């Protein structure tokens, strides 16, 4: 039995097809929903990790409905199954993307209990073929064709004891830093940033005229490859409005298409060097 861990529903879709087409890797896909490179990681006394993350996403989404985060519970369930089934394995499909790298470090303390049965499939810096047969270097598992993922199974390798030891402290460092954002710095490295790290990029697309929030967010993601997702950036727009840097009209409690924003005054803001240089991390 193989438990295939992957971050996000979009990444799970081609992986599901690949697994169906390749008997040697058939198993269960565990989709990690939480994006651990944004938001707090520290727990208060008596608080569970899932509670911390759910409270954060409740704030970000602004939803009236309770937000549930169950990645930890699912990881613990898989770990229990691995204790009960010595032949079971766990594979993490990791792209050079901050959410994937953070998920790797988060899983290590639990997978370290199953020596020789935790496998990493890292696509960082590796070429794949697109639908036209041309070589490209994907940033996310979702960008890879199922037939290419079948080939990528050969990349799976057992994590070594040395890797568990060297990388094992990184998660605790992230928790201690408790930064608003964690950017990918290459390989398995991350760096702590403030929650306002991408704000100047958002502001650089704003003007003195009202524009739909989803337009601003899409421009930021497409031009600078901002990896936080649109929900987080929409929250940052609302926070900028609360800080008086933007004027907001419409219903910000709904979707990004339901409210508009504009600058409060002065000239449009140009994204700073740090943000433009490192936004793709």
C-alpha positions as CSV (number, residue, x, y, z in Angstrom):
1,X,0.0,0.0,0.0
2,X,1.3,3.4,-0.9
3,X,-0.1,6.6,0.5
4,X,0.6,9.4,-2.0
5,X,0.7,12.8,-0.3
6,X,0.3,15.9,-2.6
7,X,-0.5,19.5,-1.8
8,X,-3.7,20.8,-3.3
9,X,-6.6,19.4,-5.4
10,X,-5.2,20.6,-8.7
11,X,-2.0,18.7,-8.1
12,X,-4.0,15.6,-7.2
13,X,-5.9,15.4,-10.5
14,X,-3.0,14.4,-12.8
15,X,-1.5,12.2,-10.1
16,X,-4.8,10.3,-9.7
17,X,-4.8,9.5,-13.4
18,X,-1.1,8.5,-13.3
19,X,-1.7,6.1,-10.4
20,X,-4.7,4.5,-12.2
21,X,-2.4,3.9,-15.3
22,X,0.5,2.4,-13.4
23,X,-0.1,-0.7,-11.2
24,X,3.2,-0.4,-9.4
25,X,2.3,2.8,-7.7
26,X,-1.4,2.2,-7.0
27,X,-2.5,3.4,-3.6
28,X,-4.4,6.2,-1.9
29,X,-4.0,9.9,-2.6
30,X,-3.9,12.1,0.5
31,X,-4.6,15.7,-0.6
32,X,-3.1,18.2,1.8
33,X,-5.5,21.2,1.8
34,X,-3.6,23.6,4.0
35,X,-1.0,26.0,2.6
36,X,1.6,25.9,5.4
37,X,3.8,28.7,3.9
38,X,1.3,31.3,5.0
39,X,-0.1,32.0,8.4
40,X,0.9,31.2,12.0
41,X,2.2,27.8,13.1
42,X,2.6,28.3,16.9
43,X,0.0,26.8,19.2
44,X,-1.2,28.4,22.4
45,X,-1.4,26.2,25.5
46,X,-4.2,23.7,25.2
47,X,-4.7,24.5,21.5
48,X,-4.3,22.0,18.7
49,X,-2.4,22.7,15.5
50,X,-5.5,22.2,13.4
51,X,-7.3,24.8,15.6
52,X,-4.5,27.3,14.9
53,X,-4.7,26.8,11.2
54,X,-8.5,26.8,11.1
55,X,-8.6,30.1,13.0
56,X,-6.2,31.6,10.5
57,X,-8.1,30.6,7.5
58,X,-11.4,31.7,9.1
59,X,-9.9,35.1,9.4
60,X,-8.5,35.1,5.8
61,X,-11.7,33.9,4.2
62,X,-14.0,36.0,6.3
63,X,-16.6,33.1,6.0
64,X,-19.5,32.9,8.4
65,X,-19.2,29.1,8.1
66,X,-16.7,27.3,10.3
67,X,-13.5,26.5,8.5
68,X,-12.1,23.0,9.1
69,X,-8.4,22.0,8.7
70,X,-7.9,18.2,9.0
71,X,-4.4,17.6,7.4
72,X,-2.9,16.8,10.8
73,X,-5.6,14.2,11.6
74,X,-5.1,12.6,8.2
75,X,-1.4,12.4,8.6
76,X,-1.7,10.8,12.0
77,X,-4.2,8.3,10.6
78,X,-1.8,7.3,7.9
79,X,1.1,7.0,10.4
80,X,-1.1,4.7,12.5
81,X,-1.9,2.5,9.4
82,X,1.9,2.3,8.7
83,X,2.5,1.1,12.2
84,X,-0.2,-1.6,11.7
85,X,1.0,-2.5,8.2
86,X,4.8,-2.9,7.9
87,X,4.6,-3.0,4.1
88,X,2.9,0.4,3.8
89,X,4.8,3.3,2.4
90,X,4.3,7.1,2.2
91,X,5.3,9.1,-0.8
92,X,5.4,12.9,-0.9
93,X,5.3,14.4,-4.4
94,X,7.2,17.7,-3.9
95,X,7.4,20.6,-6.4
96,X,9.8,23.6,-6.0
97,X,6.9,25.5,-4.4
98,X,6.8,26.9,-0.9
99,X,3.7,25.0,0.2
100,X,5.2,21.7,-0.9
101,X,8.5,22.4,0.8
102,X,6.8,23.4,4.1
103,X,4.6,20.2,3.9
104,X,7.8,18.2,3.6
105,X,9.3,19.7,6.8
106,X,5.9,19.3,8.6
107,X,5.7,15.6,7.8
108,X,9.3,14.7,8.8
109,X,8.7,14.3,12.6
110,X,5.9,11.8,11.9
111,X,7.5,10.0,9.0
112,X,10.8,9.7,10.9
113,X,9.0,7.0,12.9
114,X,8.8,4.8,9.8
115,X,12.4,4.4,8.7
116,X,12.9,3.2,5.2
117,X,9.2,3.7,4.2
118,X,9.0,7.5,3.6
119,X,9.8,8.3,-0.1
120,X,10.3,11.7,-1.7
121,X,9.5,12.4,-5.3
122,X,11.1,15.8,-5.9
123,X,10.7,17.4,-9.4
124,X,12.8,20.5,-8.6
125,X,15.0,21.5,-11.6
126,X,13.9,18.4,-13.7
127,X,12.7,18.6,-17.3
128,X,9.3,17.3,-18.4
129,X,7.5,17.2,-21.7
130,X,4.3,19.2,-22.4
131,X,1.4,18.3,-24.7
132,X,3.4,19.5,-27.7
133,X,6.4,17.4,-26.8
134,X,8.5,20.4,-25.7
135,X,10.7,20.4,-22.7
136,X,9.8,22.6,-19.8
137,X,10.5,22.9,-16.0
138,X,7.3,22.8,-14.0
139,X,6.8,24.7,-10.8
140,X,3.9,22.6,-9.6
141,X,2.7,19.0,-9.8
142,X,-0.5,20.2,-11.4
143,X,1.4,21.3,-14.5
144,X,2.7,17.8,-15.3
145,X,0.9,15.5,-17.6
146,X,-0.3,12.2,-16.1
147,X,2.0,10.2,-18.5
148,X,4.9,12.2,-17.4
149,X,4.1,11.6,-13.7
150,X,4.1,7.9,-14.4
151,X,7.7,8.3,-15.6
152,X,8.4,10.4,-12.5
153,X,7.7,7.5,-10.2
154,X,11.3,6.5,-10.9
155,X,12.4,9.6,-9.0
156,X,11.0,8.2,-5.8
157,X,13.7,7.6,-3.2
158,X,13.9,6.7,0.4
159,X,14.7,9.5,2.7
160,X,18.0,8.8,4.4
161,X,18.7,8.9,8.2
162,X,21.0,11.8,7.5
163,X,18.2,13.8,5.8
164,X,15.9,13.1,8.7
165,X,18.6,14.5,11.0
166,X,19.7,17.5,9.0
167,X,16.2,18.5,7.9
168,X,14.4,17.5,11.0
169,X,15.0,20.8,12.9
170,X,13.7,23.0,10.1
171,X,10.1,22.6,11.1
172,X,10.7,23.6,14.7
173,X,12.6,26.6,13.4
174,X,9.6,27.6,11.2
175,X,7.3,27.2,14.3
176,X,9.6,29.3,16.4
177,X,9.9,32.1,13.8
178,X,6.1,31.9,13.3
179,X,6.3,34.3,10.3
180,X,3.4,35.5,8.4
181,X,4.8,34.1,5.1
182,X,7.5,31.5,4.3
183,X,9.2,31.9,0.9
184,X,11.1,29.1,-1.0
185,X,14.8,29.8,-1.2
186,X,15.8,26.8,-3.3
187,X,16.1,23.1,-2.5
188,X,14.5,22.5,0.9
189,X,15.2,26.0,2.3
190,X,12.6,28.5,3.3
191,X,12.9,32.1,4.7
192,X,10.5,33.9,7.1
193,X,8.7,37.0,5.8
194,X,6.1,39.3,7.2
195,X,2.5,38.8,6.2
196,X,2.7,42.1,4.3
197,X,5.5,40.8,2.1
198,X,3.5,40.9,-1.2
199,X,1.5,44.1,-0.4
200,X,3.6,46.4,-2.6
201,X,3.0,44.1,-5.5
202,X,-0.8,44.4,-5.0
203,X,-0.5,48.1,-4.6
204,X,1.5,48.5,-7.8
205,X,-1.5,47.3,-9.8
206,X,-3.9,49.7,-8.1
207,X,-4.8,53.1,-9.4
208,X,-7.0,56.1,-8.7
209,X,-10.0,54.4,-10.3
210,X,-11.9,51.5,-8.8
211,X,-11.0,48.1,-10.1
212,X,-12.4,44.7,-9.3
213,X,-10.3,42.9,-6.6
214,X,-10.0,39.8,-8.7
215,X,-8.3,41.7,-11.5
216,X,-5.7,43.1,-9.1
217,X,-5.1,39.6,-7.6
218,X,-4.9,37.9,-10.9
219,X,-2.4,40.4,-12.2
220,X,-0.2,39.9,-9.2
221,X,-0.3,36.2,-9.5
222,X,0.3,36.1,-13.2
223,X,3.1,38.7,-13.5
224,X,5.0,37.9,-10.3
225,X,4.1,34.3,-9.8
226,X,2.9,35.0,-6.2
227,X,2.4,31.6,-4.6
228,X,0.0,32.4,-1.8
229,X,-3.2,31.8,-3.7
230,X,-6.0,34.3,-4.5
231,X,-7.8,34.0,-1.1
232,X,-4.8,35.1,0.8
233,X,-4.2,38.1,-1.5
234,X,-7.8,39.1,-1.3
235,X,-7.4,39.2,2.5
236,X,-4.4,41.4,2.1
237,X,-6.4,43.8,0.0
238,X,-9.0,44.0,2.8
239,X,-6.3,44.6,5.3
240,X,-4.8,47.4,3.2
241,X,-8.2,49.0,3.1
242,X,-8.4,48.8,6.9
243,X,-5.0,50.4,7.1
244,X,-6.2,53.3,5.0
245,X,-4.0,52.5,2.0
246,X,-6.9,51.5,-0.2
247,X,-10.5,52.5,-0.6
248,X,-12.9,49.6,-0.8
249,X,-16.5,49.5,-2.2
250,X,-18.8,46.5,-2.5
251,X,-19.2,43.4,-0.4
252,X,-15.7,42.3,0.7
253,X,-17.3,39.4,2.7
254,X,-18.1,37.7,-0.6
255,X,-15.8,36.8,-3.5
256,X,-13.1,38.9,-5.1
257,X,-15.6,39.8,-7.9
258,X,-17.9,41.4,-5.4
259,X,-15.8,44.3,-4.3
260,X,-13.6,47.0,-5.9
261,X,-10.6,48.8,-4.7
262,X,-8.6,52.0,-5.5
263,X,-5.7,53.9,-4.1
264,X,-6.5,56.5,-1.4
265,X,-4.4,59.2,-3.1
266,X,-1.1,60.1,-4.6
267,X,0.6,58.3,-7.4
268,X,0.4,54.6,-8.1
269,X,2.9,52.6,-6.0
270,X,5.7,50.7,-7.8
271,X,6.6,47.3,-6.3
272,X,9.8,47.4,-4.3
273,X,12.9,45.6,-5.4
274,X,12.6,42.9,-2.7
275,X,9.1,42.1,-3.7
276,X,9.6,42.0,-7.4
277,X,12.8,40.0,-7.2
278,X,11.6,37.4,-4.8
279,X,7.9,37.2,-5.4
280,X,8.3,34.0,-7.5
281,X,9.8,32.2,-4.5
